[in-house]
């Protein structure tokens, strides 16, 4: 498939497909393995595709947070590619395993979440996943692993634990490092890969997807399927996406993320801030484009036919369109130019309430605290830091004193700006 660089919105994998048998296996292999880190094993995947039946493609999600960002969307986009070829997504909501805690990549035991916390996160996950996956009844199956894990008795657990060894568990890089360093490893963490692998047995997965940090857990699924007399699943892992800083993996806790549920203007502005060197990787992992279209864009970028600033705009428009609909990217771009090129205020500014009871007896408040109270910064300390950096303005006037105090009149019905993208019209009530 060849696409013009002017046709970003149509250069995906395929439109709706109903019969995988009619599709070229070479084309499926090309698209489905593009951008993958591990494919275990390609020959097995090809054999299953050649059978011409829809594959059951498993992805497990432990709902341990409320938001999905572009980093996690990488594996969801890969799952959507399988759906576009007519295969069936088997989405496992790990409501049981989330309470155990996935030890992958961790240097310490993670605190357990309550059932209520997991349930709240699960509801928002499913709603956000709808922005990426095809929810047609024949294209998706959503299961909760409490269906089979919650009912396991002690005899079942012992049989599961007998299927592997401590030495095998210590082959995991994170476990081996913690063991060598004397850091504690709980028995429940050892149990986690077995529980995730058991999910594959219960849903009879043909393929399991995951990030590179899930390789050990996914291979455990192959192992348990073999022991259960099933054909072992193909394992396909996707890379961990670097965040806006261009260094560390995308993470909400690090603040270097783009949420798929964020407003179009926020998404566009964040993508425009990524380092130029990230663009080829982001083209491949975040756009949902066909591999040929990605290759064309990267080639044009490297030989100068596509300038970095236009490439970044194209990338930002595409991402906004994916999560907010066709032409949303164009409107977000116009808003971006309005604020950052024409130096005008955004067309839509949220109202933020500052309770008058927060003012002192003189009717004043430290600006750093006010920024926190109206949701422009996460803490008073961060508010002070932003003022010190010259990143805070009131009605376009920069505030430079980190200890500045303001009155109700100084803030009421004024537009307060923090950094390049945070705006709020403050109401003192």
Buried (B, 14 or more C-beta within 10 A) or exposed (E): EEBEBEEBBEBBBBEEBEEBEEBEBEBBBBBBBBBBEBBBEBEBBBEBBEEEBBBBBBBBBBBBBBBBBBBBBBBBBBBBBBBBBBBBBBBBBBBBBBBBBBBBBBEEBBEEBEEEBBBBBBEBBBEBBEBBBBBEEEBBBBBBBBBBBEEBEEEEBEEBEEBBEEEBBBEBEBBEEBBEEEBEBBEBBBBBBBBBBBBBBBBBBBBBBBBBBBBBBBBBBBBBBBBBEBBBBBBBBBBBBBBBBBEEBBBBEEEBBBBBBBBBBBBBBBBBBBEEEBBBBBBBBBBBBBBBBBBBBBEBBEEEEBEEEEBBBBBBBBBBBBBBEEEBBBBBBEBBEBBEEEEEBBEEEEEBEBEEEEBEEEEBBBBBBBBBBBEBBEEBEBBBBBBBEEBBBBEEEEBEEBEBBBEBEBBBEBBBBBBEBBBBBBBBE
